[in-house]
């Protein structure tokens, strides 16, 4: 992707009066936070961000947060502590927009277009697995790059359905057409099915939603269920718990858990995970 005209873009996000938790949840979902990692949340409506080069970014009071976005070459897969530790890629799906969004150089449309069509990895270098042919596959991951790699690796000889939403995945599993294989991420942002006053505070907060997908896939008697995480087990208790999780075989299903075996320009190697699954 060419970034010649998209460097050092500053976006200002303006929110109505809200708690810091609500602001944090909204920022966690807002579109392009490119290569940035929130490292701490501080006083009301104020956040501290750093980018991969550890340069500090501004955090302003009065429900206004200005984010400087730097395009500095290909983004490396790094896992950091903080709210987006399990979202190492470029953006995640949003449910609610800020009250007002201002772009200093009015390049939001151009930026969105570039992101939508980005192809800064060599697809010819991505290993396509021959281990799966003629299968009906469901892939669940909130990360755009991971979904793109999955489409390249798994879509050729199979009927592949890809979704960023674990709630959508549950609906798909309950559908009339059964799946042969389910691939799912483990940590994904809360999608807001909780009720009451806490709802806004919880949307976007990472949870081990992959377990919901596994449970539903088991109930639907999916033969092969593959959980693939790209996170570091030192950064999240859910990932640390995978050290104690054993692969499961039932009468009709097999479940295996994998920390990503290898990375393809920041994407999960779904083919390698399936080979490990098939050989276990």
N, C-alpha and C positions, 0 to 999 in steps of 0.2 A: 504494500500500500504506500502510495506517495504521501508524504506529510509536509511537503514544501510550504504550503499555504496554511498549515494547521498548527504551527508551533506556537507555544506560549499563549494559548487562548485562555482568557480569564472569564469564568462564569460566576455570576452572583445569584445565589439562591435566597429568596426572601420568603419567610414563613410567617403566618399569623402567630400571635402569642401562643406559646405552647411550652410544655415541659421539655427538659433536655432529652428525656427518653423518647418523646414523640419526634423531636427533631432528629435524633440519632437514627431512629427507625426509618424516617423518610429519606435522609441522606444515604442510608444504607441501600436504598432501592433506586435512587435517582440516576438518570442515564449516565453520561460518560464520566466516570471517575477512573481515569486511565492510569494504571500502574501506581495507584496511590493506596496507602495502608493507614487507616485510622489507628493510632497507637494509644489514645487515651480520650476519655470524655471528661470535661471539666465542668465549670459552673454552667448555670442555665443557658441554654441556647448557644453554647460555645464548644467547639471541637478543635482538637489539635491533629493535624495530618502531617505525615512525612511521605516523601516519594522514595523510590528505590535507591536514589543516590543520597538519601538521608538529609536532603535539604528541608528545612522547616517551611511549612505553608501557613498562611494567616488563619487565625480563628478570631472572628469579630463578635462582639456582643450584640444585643438588641435583635435577636432572631435573624441575623444576616450572616451568611458564611460565604466568603469569597475563596474560590479554589483556583489556583494556577495549575494548568495542565501542561505537562511537558511531554513531547513525543521524542524520545531519545533512542530510537532504534528498537529492535525486537525486545519485547517484554520477556523477562526471564521468570520461570516458575519459582516463586519464592513464597514461603509460608511465614507470615509474621504474626506476632501476637496482636490481638485486637479484634474488632468486630468483623472484619472482612478476611480473617485469616484463612477461611476456607473458600474465599471467592478471589482467587489470584488473577482472574482474567479481567476483561475490559469493562463490562457492565452487566447488570442483572435486570430482570424484568421489574417494571414499576407498576404499582396499583394506583397510587395517588400522586398527582403532580404538586409541586410547590404552588403557593398562591401566585407567585410571580417569578419568572425566570428571565434574567437579563444576560445577554452575551455581549461582551465589550466590542467584538468585531463582527457581531451578527453572523457568525459562521456555524450556528447550530445545525442548520439543514445540511450544509456541506459536510460537517463532521459526521452526522448521522448517516449520510449517504456513504461516506468513506468506510465507516465501521460496518455498515450492512454488507458491503461488497469486499471487505478486506480479505486478502489472500496472501499474507506475508509468510506462508510456509509453502514448501515445495511438495505439492500433493503426490508427485511421482515417487517421493522418498518414503511415503507412508505404506507400511506393510499391510497388505490386505490378506485376511485369513482365508485359507481354503478349508478350515475345519468346520465351517458352518455353510451349508448350502441348502437352499430350498426351505428355509425356516421362516417362521413368522416371529419377528423380534420386536421387543419394546425396549427403548433406551431412554432413561430418565436422568437428566443432569441439568442443573441451572446454569452451567457455564457454556457460553456460546462456542468457544474453541473446542471443548470436549465433544459437543454435539456434532460439529463439523467433521472432526476426525472420525467420529463414529459413523457418520453417513458415508465417508470415503471407505472405511474399512469393512463395514458390515452390510452396506446397502446393495452391492452389486448383484449377488446371487440370492438375495433374500427379500422378503416383504418387511421393510423396516419402518417402524413408527417411532418418531422422536418427539419428546416433550421436555420442556423446562420445568414443568409443574408436577409436583408429587400428587396433588389433588386430581389433576387431569389424568395422571397415570392410574389412580385408583378407579376412576370412571372407565378408562379404557380396559382395564383388567376385568371389570364387571360386564363388559360388552358381550355381544353374541359370538365374536370370533376369538377363539382361544389363542394364546401365544405359546410358542415353543421355548423361547428364551427371553429372560428379562435381565437387562443390565441396569443397575441403578447406582447413583452416587449415594454416599451416606449422609453427609451434612448438607442441608439445603435451607434457604431462608423460610421462616414461618410465613404461611400464606393467608393467615387471618381467619381461620375457621373457629378460633376461640371467641367467646362472647363476653359482653359486659365492658366495663370501663377500661380494662387492661388491654383491650384489643389493639389500640393504636400503638401502645408501648411494645407489644410483642411482634407486630408485623415486621418481617425482615430479620429478626433475630435468628441465628443459626440453631437448628435442631437436628437431631438424628432421624430425619424424615425417611431415610432409606429403609428403616425398620418397618415403617408402615407399608411401604411398597413390597417388601419381602413377605410380610404377614398376609397381604392380600394375594400376592402371587401364589403363596402356599395354599391359601383357601381355594384358589382357582386351579390348583393342581398343575401349575407350570412346571415342566420337567427340569429346566435348568435356570437357576437364579444366581446371578453373578453381581456381587457388591464390590465396587471399585472406588477407592478413595485416593485422592492425591495429597491429603493432608499429612502433616508431621505429627506423630503420636505424642510428642512433647508439648504440643500446643493446644490440645483439646482433650478433655477427659473421655469423650466419646470415641475418639481415635485411639487413645491409650488403651481403652477397654478391648480393642480389637486384638491386643496381644493375648487375651484370654479367651477369645471366641474361637470355637472349633468349627470346621466345616461340618455341615449337617446333611445326612442322607436319610430320606424317609422312603416310604413304599413307592412314591411316585415322583419325588422331587430331590434335587441336589442343590444345596446352597453353599457357595464358597465366598470367602471374604479376602480382598486383596488390597494392599497398598500398592499404588501404581507401580508396575514392574519396570516401566521405562517411560520416558516422556518424548513426545514428538513435537518439538517447537512449542512446548507449553501445553500440549494436549495429552489426554490419556490414551495409552496404548490398549484399546479394547481388545484387539486381536490377541495380544500377548496374555491378557487376563483370561480370555476364553481358553487359550491353549493350556494354561495352568489349571483352569477349572476342569477341562476335559480329561486332563491327566491325573487328577487327584483321586 
